[in-house]
């Protein structure tokens, strides 16, 4: 990824003294692909495939994908430092479309017209990926060159260093492999060496051959996307724009699997670069994990907001018809498969309660001699699908966490919770909530956690709260496609760091 490393350097530099990474011909997998795969993503993608098929008739998937295409087009340029955009303008362009009139001069570091043209190039490129998949074209050198030409249509120059060491603008070769070395200088002054120009054709042929073998052998999509992305960046076949092409190729793999575009945002840029550097040292797992996390978030959000997309597309008569269908569906039980997710939720609530019971006992045992006698540690829980008032307890806390993580929390479809209360100079609580996502239950549930203090010692969840803090950076999601042992094992590994984080927040407030 050329733009992550700084400026280009000439091939006359003393590589013995300055090279931090030496180019080697690309290698096939060094770890069995299935060992790198994400089982949670696999089961979630199966749920997504079922939901997508159900919703294709009302074009909801197309609408959601369009927003993702715009986000992909915007973020891929930000990652490459082609331009900057503030968050508000980014969201506006995602929602309303790519239009220079929506980009204020103070929202970017470049001319808004130029920024809009670059984003439009990238938008056309990602649309082309969908067409490529629909037409079932095989990956080839010619297509990769077409893709590069599309991505750089409105980029005429790139930066280079002349023989005297001066930074200069040079003409960008569009849709052509590089003619000179493009080894970038890292911020620490060392050189990262990419494939020499004379070996590019052979390396790209090998890349495509290995990729086709992987597709035929059924390599998991998230693993193949990471491998193809990284090996392409090792070759770095173009003068500039390699990062954009690499993310396009990874997205292509996801689209072929029926998944969503891979959107690498500026917020995770540092994690992305670190994962690529780990892959340079033969560890592909961090990049697979990052791609999997991004796609799981996208699929979870898609399943959660799909009802909102539907509602914008329906006429009044179809909405009335949907209301009728809703009443009919309420009289029917959920299918056994989707009900299974709620059964899992109950077991996770029990597991959470057991963890909190143990933690409460440990706090009591180890702190009793250090705290006032009236100090109390207690845990309690609730299985919340019976329509009682307690099903909606902690609504404020759950919704606030959902806002932070950008999804719609549905406590009406299901809500289990477990809570640890600590009465010491007021009341502090650590809440584990397991609840629905989106405006309709589709067999997907999530767990989140938060810490807060109350103004008094009431157990009532409606008491005023202060010092609110989410204890998670992402939801813990599970669905009916997984097995209970798989879900419980993941939940056990998820909840321990959450409780440690909660206790640390409590300690800081003492």
N, C-alpha and C positions, 0 to 999 in steps of 0.2 A: 504494500500500500504506500505509494510514493509520497503522498502528502503527509504521512505520519512521521517521516524521518528528517525532514528539512530539505535543503537545496540539493540539486544534482551536483556531482563532482566529475571532473575529467578523469579519463582512464590513465592519465600520466602520474597520478598520485602514488606515493609510496605505500602500497597495500600491505606490505609486510609490517609496517609500523602502525597502520591505522585501521585495518579491517577487523571488525568485531564478529562478522558472520561471513563465512565463505560460501559461495554458491556450490551446490552439488546437484547432479541430475536428480529429478524428482523420484521419490520412492513410493511403492505401493504401501498398503497398510502394514504397520509394524505391530499392531495389536489386532486381534480378531474383531471385525466390525461389530458383531453382535454383542461383544463385551463392552463396547462403548455406547450402545443404544440406551435410550431413555424409555423405560417401560411405562411410566406415567404418561408420557406424551403419546405413546402408542394407543393406550386405552382411550385417552381423551380424543384423539383424532378419529377413532371409530365412532364415538358419540357424535362428533362434529359431522362426519360423513352421513350419519343417519339424519341429523337435523337438517343438513343442507339439502338432502334429497327431498325432505318433506316440504321445504320452503321455496324450492326453485320455481314453483308455479306462480308465486307472487313477486318473484324477482328480488327478494330480500338480500340474497347472497351477493347479487350484482351490486346493489347499492352499498353494502358494507365494504365490499372489495374496492369500490371506487374511492372511498375515503382512505383506505389503506394504500391504494396506488398513489394518491396525492401525498400522503405522509411519506411514503418511500421516496418519491421524487424529490421532496423538499429535504428530507434528512440526509440522503446520500450525498448531496452537495455540501451540506453543512459539515458532515464528517470529513470531507475532503478539503475543507477550508476554501471552497470556491467563493463562499459568501457567508455572512452571518445573518441571522434573523432572530428577532425576539420571540418569546414564547407566544405572546398574544397574536402576533401576525401569523405565526406558523399555524395556530389553531384556526384562525380566520381563513387562511388559504385551504386548509384541509376541509373545512365545512362548506365554503362557498365557491371553491375553484381557484385555479391559478390565474390571477389577474394582476397586472402591474399596478392598477389603480388602488389595490388593497394594500400595497406595500409602501409605507411611509418612508421618507428619506432618513428619518432618525431610527428606523427599524432595522436597517441593514448597513453594511459598510461599503456597498457597491451601488451603482445606478439601478434603481428599481426595475427599469425596463430590461436591463441586462440580466438581472437576477431572475426575472420572470421568464425570459427566453431560455436561460439555463435549466430552470425547473421544468419548463414545457418540454425541452429535449428529453429530460430524464423521465417525464411522465409518458411521453411517446414510447420510450424504450421499455418501460415496465408494461405498458399495454401490449407492446410487441411480444413480450414474454408469454402473455396469455394466448396470443394468436399462435405462437410457436408451439405451445402445448396442444392447442386445439387441432392444429394441422399435423401433429405427430411427427414433426421434423426431427431428424437425428442431429445431435450436436456435432458441429464441424468447424474447421478453421474459418471457412467463409462466413458462417453465421456469427462467430465471435467477432470477426472484423466488421460485419454489418452492425452489430450491437455497439461496438466502439464508435463507429462513425455516427450513429444515431445519438449516443450519449454526448458526443463532443461537437455536435452540429454547430452550435453557437460559441464554441471555444476555439479561437483561432491561434492562440499562442500558449506557450508554457515557459516556465523558468528553467534556465540552465546556467552553468558556469563556463565562461570562456577560458582559453589557455592561460590567460593572465590572472585568473581567479576572480574575475568580475561577474556579478550576477546580471544576466541579460535575458531578454524575451526572445524566444525563437519560434519559428513557425511550427505549429503542431501538425504532425502527420496523422490524418484521420483515417481510420480503417486500415492502417498499415503497421506492420510490426516495426520495432525500433531499428535504427541504423547505427546508433552509437550506444555505449554503455549508459545505463541510468541508475548508477549506484548512489543512493542518497546518504547524506551525512546525518547521523543521529545527533540529538542535542548534546551528548557527551563528547562529540567530536570524532567518533569512530565511524567507519564506513560499513554499510550493510550491502553486501555484494549480491546482485541478481544475475540471472542467466546472461552470458555474453550474447551479443546479437547473432553471431555466426551459429549458435546452437539453438536459437529460438524455434525455428521450424521443426527440427527434430523433437525438441521437448514438447511442443504443442501437439505434435502427432502422437507422442507417447501418452500425454495427458488424456487425449480423446479416446485412445484405444483402451486405456485402463478404465476410464469412466464407463465406456460401453460394457466392459466385462463386469464392472460392479453392478450396473443396472440389470444385466442378465442374471446375475447371481443373487439378486435381491438384497443388496446392502441397504440397511435402514436409511430413510431419507435424511434424517438429521445428521447421520454419520457421513453419508456421501456428500451432503452439502458442505460440511466442514472440510472434508478432504479435498474436494474440488476447489473450493475457495482458497484454501491454503496453498495447495500445489500450484494453482494459477499465479498466486502472488509471489511464490518462489521464482517462477519464470519471469514475471513482470514483462510481458512481451511488448507492451506498448510504451511509447515515449512518455505518455501521461494518461491518466484516466483508468489505471489498472484497478484501483479500489472499487470504482463504480462498476466496472465489468465483473469483478470478483463477486460483489454482492448480488449482481444480476444473475450470475450463474448459480449461486446458492438459492436465490429465490426461484429460479427455474426448476430446481430439484424439488422444492416444496410444492410448487404448482403442479408438477407432474404427479405428485402424491395426492393431489386434491386438497392440499393445505392452503394456508394464507401466505401472502408475500412476507419475506423476512425483512422487517424494518429495524435497522440498527440506528438508534437515536443518539444524539450528541451526549445525552445523560450517561450512556454506558460506553462512551468512546474509549475511556481509559481501560475498562475491563476488556473491551474488544481487542485493543492493541496488545495488552498483556497476554491474552489467549493466543493471538497470532505468534507472539514471541515464544510462548511455550511450545507451540507447534513447530517452530523453527528448530527446537531442541528435542524433537521426536515425541512430544506429548500432545496428542490431538484432543485429549479428553476435555480440557478447559474450553476449547472452541466448540466442541459438540455440546457441552453443557450450556454454554451461553446461547447458542442457537436454539437449543431445546427450551430454555427458559423463556426466550423471546416468543417462540411459537406457542408455548403453553399459555402465556399471558394473552396473546392475540386470540387464540381459540376460546379461552375462558371468557374474554370480553365479548367476542362475537356471540357466543351462546347466551350471554347475559343481556345484551342490548338488542338482540334480534327482534324482540317484540316492538321496541321503539321504532325500528326501521319499518316494520310491517305497518304500523299504525299510520305512518305518513303516506303510504301508498294506497290505502284503501278508500273507496268511495263511501258515502254515508250508508248506502244500502248494504255494502259488504260489511261495514262495521256492525250494523244491526244484525246481519246474519251471523257475524262472529259472536255477538253477545248471546244470541240464541244457542250457538254451538257451545259457548262457555257454560251456560246453565245445564246443557245436556251432559257435558263432560264432568261437571261437578257431581252428577248423580252416579257416574261410573267410577269404579276404583281405578287407581293407577295400574298400569301393567306391572306384572311381577318383576320385570327387569328394572324398571325405574324405581319401584318401591324399595328395591334392594339397597339403593343409595341411602335411603332414610334409615334402613336397618343398620347400615354401616355407621351412620351418624350416632345412633344410640350407643353402639359399642365404643365409639371414640369418646363419647361423653363419659361413659363409665371409666375408660382408660384415663381421661383427663381428671376425673374425680379422684381416682386412685392415686394419681401423681400428686394432686393437691392435698389429699389426706396425708400422704407420706411427708410432704413438705411441711404441712402444718405441725405434724408430730415432731419433725426434726427441729423446727423453729422453737417449739415449746420446750423441747429437751435442752437445746443448746443455748437458748437466750433467757430462760426463766430467771436465772440468778442475776441477770444484768438489767432487767426491765421492771417497771412497777408491777405490783401484784395484780392490778386490774387489767393489765395487758392481756389481750385475747387473740388467739390464732384459730381460725375455723375455715372449713371448706363446705360448700354446698353446691347443688347442681339441679338441673331441671330438664326434662325431656319435653320439648315444646311443640307438639303438633296437634294438641287437643283443643285449640281455640281458646284456652283460658287466658286470663290477664297476664300471667307470667310468661306466656309465649312472646309478649312484646316488651318485657322488661329489658333494660339496657339498650333500648332502641337508639338513644342518642349516641352512646359509645360505639355501637356497631356501625351506625351510619357515618360517624366521623372518620372511623378507620376506612370505610368503603370510599369516602371522598378522597382520602389520601392515596388509595390504591386504584382509584378510577374504575369503579364498577358499581352496579346497583344492587344493594343488599335487600333481599326479600325475606323478612321475618314471618310473613303470613304463610308462605308455602311450607316452611319448617324452621324451627329454632330450638336447638339444644344449647345449653350453656353450663359451664362450671366456673366457680368463682372461689378465690381465696381471699378472706377478709382478715385484716390485721388492725386491731384496735390499739393504737398507741399514738397519743397526741392527736386524736381524731381517728378517722377510719380510712385505711388504704385498701384497695382491692386490685387483684389481678384477675382479669376476665378472659376466659376462653369461650369464644362463641362459634357455633357451628350452624350455618344457615343457608338458605337458598340464595340464588343469584339470578337476576333478571326478573321480568314481570310474570313469567310462567315457569313452573317447575318442569325441567327437562332431564332430570336424572343427574344433575350436576350440583354438588354442594361444596361449600368452602368453609374453612376455619380461619379465624383471625384472633388476635389477642391484643389487649391494651392494659395500661396501668392508669390509675387515677386515685385522687383523694376526695373524700366527702367532707362537707362542712360540719356534719354531725355523725353520730354513731349509728344512724338508722340502717337497717338492712334493706329497706325499701330501695329498689333500684332507681326510683325517681328522685331520690334526694339530690340536692345541688352538688355538683362535682367541681374539683379544681385539679390543677397539675395533671391534666390529661396527656397521655403519651402512647401512641401506637407502639407495640412491641415487635412488629413484623414489617418487613419491606415488601412482602408479597403474600398473596393468599396461599393457604394450603388447600388444594382442590382435590376432589376425588369423585368418582362416578361409578355407575353400576357395572361398567365393563371390567373393572378391576376385581380381584379377589379380596376377601376380608383380610387374610394374612398379609397381603401386599400393602393394603391401606394402613393397617395397624402398625406394620413395621415402619412405614414412612412417617406416620404420625408420631411414633415414639421418638424417632430421630429429629422430628420438627419441634416437639414441645419442650424438650430439655433446654435447648438454647433460649427459647422464649421465656421460660421461667427464670433462668439465670439473668437474662436481660431485665426482667421485671423486678427481681430482687435488687439488682444494681440501681435501678431507678429509685426504688424505695430507700436504699441506703443513702443515696445522694441527698435525699430530702430530710434526713434526720438532723 
